[in-house]
Amino acid sequence: MLIVCAAVWRALANALLDLVRVMLWPRRRPLSATRICVCRIGAIGDLVCAAPALFAIRRTYPKAHLTLLTTPGKYRGARHAQDLFGSSDWLDEIIVYDIDEVAGAKNRLALARKLRARKFDLWFDLPLDRARFLRMLRDIFLARILGVGWAFGWRLEHVNFAAKAEAQVMEFPDEVERLAHILASCGIEHATTFPPLIDDAQDRLMGGVLRDFKASGRPMIAIAPGARRSCNLWPLERFGEVCAKLVANGAALFMIGGAEDFAMCEQISAGAAEAKNLAGKLSLMQTCALLRRCDLLICVDSGPQHLAAAVGARCVAIFSQRNPGGRWYPHGRGHLVLAAQVECHTCLLDICPFDNRCVKLIDVDTVLDAANSILRQTTHRAGEFKPRVEAK
């Protein structure tokens, strides 16, 4: 009954969003445009997962001036959009604002004037999967106030009161596929192809740094233990054990993450002397260049898994049960996601009240088994780690 109620509410909410949008912009999507704005908020993973949709809009309107409007939200001061897309030749402009910068009517009006002055012909909103109905309704009217010629994109996906029940019976597309489906409904197809995220200079730089490792024939494995949400963290001592066994079996390890992850990576790599701690030392583009050359990334649910997917690297991703299964899995084939089943799944919490129980049910042997499975499909010969088959 709960699932039926959620489905009815979602259908009614989306019908109302569509009705309001069509009343404000009754014509079909224009086939040509001079200036386009795409709104997508969030951190690294949110932006990377939206990159194929952005790229599809660019391919559909190759001559338009394309602007990305974004905010890191609660991650104030972050400039991930510039780091990821700042040197791209397919994106013309990036406008980033912090929440503090639009606090108060005066600041909101200043941003609105800035956007209205650009006279956007088209506006695409790429909402997060948990975007709320009232906020999306507000943003539709905001786009109209800004004088946008035509707008599209708002879609209610999750109904929080039924999240757990739906997760038990429904399969969810990953975030890349979800956004591609939104664009397909207005006639923009093939929105699952990632754009290039590495410029030639950075790619050559990392190629030079890693040349000796690549020439040695050793498996190259990146390790990303950090996450912005504590509920996604896997125990450091288990990461340390994984790293020690991988190094003992001949792998070259590279610890990656932000500057805030450096101390964590130092602790993990203490038992794996040859592991290189690069946390906080690489730009996002350099991280992509590193991942492109790696045979594997071992990580938790965080931004690096999406960077890896974007450049074709395969992942062993250790997942909590915070979100509906599948939604934030790395896009593409060949990845192995490890997730244990618990009764308190789909909690949508940032901090686990049960000491990350779901993540801790995944043991070291399970992770090593998954890593070995992927490495065996490469040209390298991986060591035997004697793992179990799956997480229970």
Legacy VTK file of the C-alpha trace (Angstrom):
# vtk DataFile Version 3.0
C-alpha trace
ASCII
DATASET POLYDATA
POINTS 392 float
0.000 0.000 0.000
2.849 2.355 0.846
4.443 1.783 -2.548
1.139 2.464 -4.303
0.698 5.705 -2.371
4.220 6.765 -3.283
3.662 5.957 -6.958
0.422 7.949 -7.023
2.031 10.932 -5.286
5.018 10.855 -7.644
2.777 10.680 -10.705
0.597 13.550 -9.500
3.606 15.671 -8.538
5.308 15.167 -11.894
2.061 15.833 -13.739
1.771 19.146 -11.885
5.416 20.034 -12.608
4.842 19.281 -16.292
1.586 21.244 -16.351
3.163 24.334 -14.813
6.141 24.110 -17.145
3.971 23.750 -20.249
1.767 26.650 -19.170
4.854 28.856 -18.854
6.542 27.535 -22.021
3.841 25.999 -24.227
5.975 25.389 -27.320
8.118 22.351 -28.003
11.859 22.329 -27.475
13.476 24.769 -29.928
15.867 23.152 -32.386
18.295 26.052 -32.269
19.520 28.352 -29.523
22.129 31.025 -28.949
22.554 30.840 -25.166
21.837 27.839 -22.936
22.061 27.421 -19.173
22.250 24.027 -17.459
21.645 24.007 -13.708
23.217 21.186 -11.697
24.173 21.444 -8.043
26.346 19.212 -5.883
29.831 17.879 -5.238
32.254 15.893 -7.405
30.120 12.822 -7.977
27.014 14.892 -8.733
28.866 16.878 -11.392
30.639 13.903 -12.956
27.367 11.974 -13.271
25.815 15.007 -14.992
28.710 15.386 -17.454
27.212 13.018 -20.082
23.937 14.974 -20.003
25.832 18.257 -20.361
27.805 16.794 -23.255
24.618 15.588 -24.954
23.153 19.098 -24.741
26.364 20.455 -26.267
26.164 17.962 -29.155
22.507 18.870 -29.725
23.329 22.597 -29.811
26.936 22.730 -31.089
26.932 26.479 -31.827
25.254 27.708 -28.647
27.025 29.408 -25.756
26.728 26.779 -22.994
26.746 27.850 -19.328
26.837 25.589 -16.281
25.207 27.078 -13.184
26.170 25.226 -10.018
26.749 25.414 -6.292
28.596 22.990 -4.024
25.776 23.461 -1.513
26.894 22.603 2.008
30.467 22.043 0.792
31.159 25.763 0.864
34.170 27.049 -1.008
34.574 23.984 -3.195
35.244 24.700 -6.859
34.898 21.244 -8.307
33.142 22.463 -11.443
36.125 24.587 -12.502
38.537 21.779 -11.661
36.567 19.291 -13.739
35.369 21.387 -16.659
37.377 24.615 -16.537
39.669 23.700 -19.425
36.996 21.978 -21.515
36.491 23.234 -25.049
32.855 22.072 -25.085
31.693 24.210 -22.132
31.814 27.989 -22.491
31.093 29.302 -19.002
30.818 28.125 -15.401
28.940 30.172 -12.796
29.511 28.954 -9.238
27.837 30.426 -6.189
28.003 29.453 -2.522
24.891 29.287 -0.384
26.240 32.160 1.733
26.488 34.339 -1.374
22.742 34.162 -2.004
21.634 34.593 1.601
19.144 37.407 1.881
16.910 39.087 -0.704
19.582 41.539 -1.840
22.078 38.817 -2.764
19.453 36.681 -4.469
18.358 39.654 -6.525
21.957 40.331 -7.567
22.379 36.758 -8.822
19.022 36.906 -10.587
20.036 40.102 -12.386
23.319 38.498 -13.399
21.519 35.517 -14.895
18.717 37.518 -16.501
21.284 39.738 -18.248
22.550 36.680 -20.137
19.174 36.273 -21.882
19.174 32.487 -21.988
17.148 30.923 -24.780
17.074 27.499 -23.127
17.326 26.352 -19.531
17.872 22.713 -18.525
17.550 21.762 -14.877
19.268 18.473 -13.951
17.849 17.880 -10.452
19.433 15.623 -7.870
17.637 12.350 -7.281
16.260 13.550 -3.945
15.243 17.046 -5.055
12.054 18.100 -3.305
8.808 18.936 -5.075
8.316 22.439 -3.666
11.892 23.442 -4.436
11.532 22.289 -8.046
8.244 24.137 -8.371
9.965 27.268 -7.057
12.830 26.840 -9.527
10.424 26.569 -12.467
8.960 29.965 -11.632
12.462 31.320 -11.030
13.518 30.323 -14.538
10.467 32.134 -15.911
11.284 35.265 -13.903
14.792 35.158 -15.361
13.280 35.547 -18.814
14.307 32.133 -20.102
12.843 31.381 -23.521
12.177 27.668 -22.851
12.968 25.377 -19.901
12.888 21.686 -19.057
14.110 19.021 -16.672
12.353 19.034 -13.289
11.392 15.526 -12.180
10.445 14.091 -8.792
12.202 10.747 -8.317
12.116 9.715 -4.670
9.381 9.896 -2.095
11.185 9.737 1.231
8.329 8.209 3.234
8.404 5.138 0.968
12.140 4.962 0.254
12.750 1.721 2.143
9.688 -0.033 0.776
10.501 0.942 -2.809
14.116 -0.190 -2.461
12.881 -3.690 -1.599
10.900 -4.154 -4.813
12.274 -1.692 -7.385
15.438 -1.486 -9.437
16.921 1.971 -9.859
19.032 3.191 -12.767
22.322 4.816 -11.886
22.478 8.609 -11.846
23.924 8.890 -15.351
21.087 6.813 -16.780
18.462 8.698 -14.759
19.546 12.046 -16.175
19.755 10.564 -19.667
16.132 9.443 -19.317
15.061 12.967 -18.363
16.720 14.419 -21.468
15.347 11.654 -23.689
11.822 12.728 -22.763
12.448 16.026 -24.569
14.183 14.413 -27.544
17.860 14.648 -26.550
19.281 11.154 -26.944
22.564 9.343 -26.192
23.242 11.177 -22.933
25.349 8.433 -21.337
28.660 9.168 -23.072
31.239 10.909 -20.912
33.069 13.910 -22.380
36.875 14.118 -22.204
37.895 15.216 -18.695
41.680 15.341 -19.195
43.576 17.877 -21.262
46.658 16.765 -23.180
49.162 18.595 -20.982
47.951 16.984 -17.734
47.681 13.606 -19.413
51.295 13.777 -20.603
52.413 14.937 -17.179
50.867 11.961 -15.398
52.055 9.649 -18.149
55.619 10.715 -17.436
55.226 10.313 -13.687
53.800 6.809 -14.070
55.988 5.623 -16.950
58.248 3.414 -14.814
55.303 1.850 -12.995
53.566 1.090 -16.277
56.736 -0.340 -17.810
57.253 -2.675 -14.848
54.147 -4.670 -15.757
52.873 -4.563 -12.175
49.145 -4.119 -11.568
48.459 -0.437 -10.872
45.741 0.035 -8.270
44.298 3.266 -6.883
42.861 3.315 -3.363
40.314 5.976 -2.346
39.249 5.394 1.286
37.706 8.813 1.990
34.098 9.929 1.814
32.252 13.113 2.733
29.583 11.133 4.617
30.825 9.171 7.599
28.207 6.487 6.982
30.067 5.453 3.816
33.454 4.881 5.470
34.988 1.394 5.633
37.322 0.679 8.618
40.853 1.997 8.063
42.472 -1.149 9.427
40.686 -3.202 6.757
41.885 -0.874 4.027
45.368 -1.250 5.518
45.148 -5.030 5.373
43.940 -4.928 1.774
46.807 -2.635 0.790
49.417 -4.778 2.551
48.261 -7.934 0.769
48.086 -6.229 -2.617
51.617 -4.872 -2.275
52.862 -8.271 -1.107
51.449 -9.738 -4.308
53.291 -7.242 -6.504
50.787 -4.430 -7.031
51.737 -0.742 -7.242
49.347 1.265 -5.061
48.372 4.938 -5.244
46.364 6.503 -2.424
44.090 9.271 -3.712
41.640 11.750 -2.240
41.471 15.321 -1.015
43.858 17.060 1.362
41.533 16.095 4.227
42.216 12.419 3.395
46.022 12.645 3.583
46.365 11.580 7.230
43.903 8.729 6.697
45.880 7.506 3.684
49.136 7.742 5.653
47.680 5.501 8.326
46.379 2.990 5.790
49.628 2.811 3.829
51.805 2.393 6.929
51.817 -1.371 6.431
52.336 -1.134 2.680
55.681 0.602 2.322
55.567 0.983 -1.446
52.141 2.639 -1.552
52.306 6.239 -2.797
50.178 8.695 -0.839
48.937 11.239 -3.380
45.910 12.443 -1.384
45.638 16.208 -1.685
48.529 16.379 -4.159
46.639 15.912 -7.430
44.053 18.056 -9.145
40.837 16.359 -10.219
42.117 16.281 -13.790
45.404 14.717 -12.709
43.449 12.192 -10.675
41.510 11.299 -13.822
44.789 10.896 -15.709
46.076 8.575 -12.984
42.876 6.526 -12.884
42.901 6.164 -16.666
46.185 4.293 -16.363
45.204 2.161 -13.389
43.920 -1.378 -13.691
41.562 -0.893 -10.776
40.195 1.515 -8.177
39.190 0.265 -4.734
36.959 2.814 -3.023
33.886 3.539 -0.977
30.796 5.380 -2.224
32.374 8.752 -3.090
33.491 10.982 -5.948
36.556 8.983 -7.125
34.413 6.044 -8.277
32.603 8.357 -10.701
35.887 9.852 -11.919
37.116 6.308 -12.579
33.945 5.393 -14.474
34.257 8.562 -16.558
37.742 7.611 -17.796
37.096 3.892 -18.237
38.749 2.544 -15.079
37.070 -0.344 -13.283
36.027 -0.143 -9.644
35.618 -2.317 -6.611
33.185 -0.070 -4.734
32.300 -0.718 -1.090
28.773 0.582 -0.493
26.699 1.295 2.553
22.952 0.805 2.393
22.187 4.502 2.815
20.694 4.983 -0.657
18.468 2.836 -2.876
20.625 0.173 -4.510
21.983 1.112 -7.910
21.332 4.844 -7.849
24.898 5.958 -7.119
26.783 2.938 -8.428
29.625 3.760 -10.842
28.280 3.953 -14.377
29.240 1.387 -16.983
30.205 -2.252 -17.121
32.943 -4.158 -15.363
32.589 -2.617 -11.900
32.014 -4.749 -8.810
29.862 -3.218 -6.086
29.998 -4.796 -2.636
26.967 -4.195 -0.432
25.712 -6.226 2.532
22.032 -6.573 3.352
20.701 -5.095 6.593
17.217 -4.443 7.929
17.877 -0.723 8.303
18.708 -0.237 4.606
17.790 2.907 2.668
18.011 5.052 5.771
19.022 8.212 3.840
21.108 9.247 6.860
24.493 10.960 6.742
25.564 9.583 10.115
24.815 5.960 10.968
23.367 5.366 14.464
24.607 1.749 14.337
28.331 2.363 13.792
28.252 1.751 10.018
27.002 -1.794 10.508
26.172 -2.417 6.857
29.617 -1.397 5.632
31.405 -3.362 8.345
29.694 -6.571 7.226
31.970 -6.441 4.151
35.248 -8.098 5.091
38.786 -7.927 3.747
38.616 -11.247 1.875
35.528 -10.140 -0.011
37.264 -6.986 -1.235
40.401 -8.893 -2.212
38.297 -11.448 -4.061
36.626 -8.703 -6.084
39.990 -7.071 -6.835
41.473 -10.376 -7.906
38.473 -11.047 -10.145
39.015 -7.799 -12.045
42.801 -8.113 -12.203
42.520 -11.584 -13.707
40.739 -10.039 -16.675
43.693 -7.751 -17.397
47.054 -8.655 -18.877
48.549 -8.811 -15.371
48.786 -11.909 -13.245
47.298 -11.242 -9.821
48.211 -13.137 -6.687
45.845 -15.525 -4.977
44.172 -13.954 -1.953
41.945 -16.897 -0.830
38.801 -14.761 -0.423
35.158 -15.590 0.012
32.842 -15.248 -2.951
30.482 -12.506 -1.790
29.480 -10.298 1.103
26.848 -11.765 3.380
LINES 1 393
392 0 1 2 3 4 5 6 7 8 9 10 11 12 13 14 15 16 17 18 19 20 21 22 23 24 25 26 27 28 29 30 31 32 33 34 35 36 37 38 39 40 41 42 43 44 45 46 47 48 49 50 51 52 53 54 55 56 57 58 59 60 61 62 63 64 65 66 67 68 69 70 71 72 73 74 75 76 77 78 79 80 81 82 83 84 85 86 87 88 89 90 91 92 93 94 95 96 97 98 99 100 101 102 103 104 105 106 107 108 109 110 111 112 113 114 115 116 117 118 119 120 121 122 123 124 125 126 127 128 129 130 131 132 133 134 135 136 137 138 139 140 141 142 143 144 145 146 147 148 149 150 151 152 153 154 155 156 157 158 159 160 161 162 163 164 165 166 167 168 169 170 171 172 173 174 175 176 177 178 179 180 181 182 183 184 185 186 187 188 189 190 191 192 193 194 195 196 197 198 199 200 201 202 203 204 205 206 207 208 209 210 211 212 213 214 215 216 217 218 219 220 221 222 223 224 225 226 227 228 229 230 231 232 233 234 235 236 237 238 239 240 241 242 243 244 245 246 247 248 249 250 251 252 253 254 255 256 257 258 259 260 261 262 263 264 265 266 267 268 269 270 271 272 273 274 275 276 277 278 279 280 281 282 283 284 285 286 287 288 289 290 291 292 293 294 295 296 297 298 299 300 301 302 303 304 305 306 307 308 309 310 311 312 313 314 315 316 317 318 319 320 321 322 323 324 325 326 327 328 329 330 331 332 333 334 335 336 337 338 339 340 341 342 343 344 345 346 347 348 349 350 351 352 353 354 355 356 357 358 359 360 361 362 363 364 365 366 367 368 369 370 371 372 373 374 375 376 377 378 379 380 381 382 383 384 385 386 387 388 389 390 391
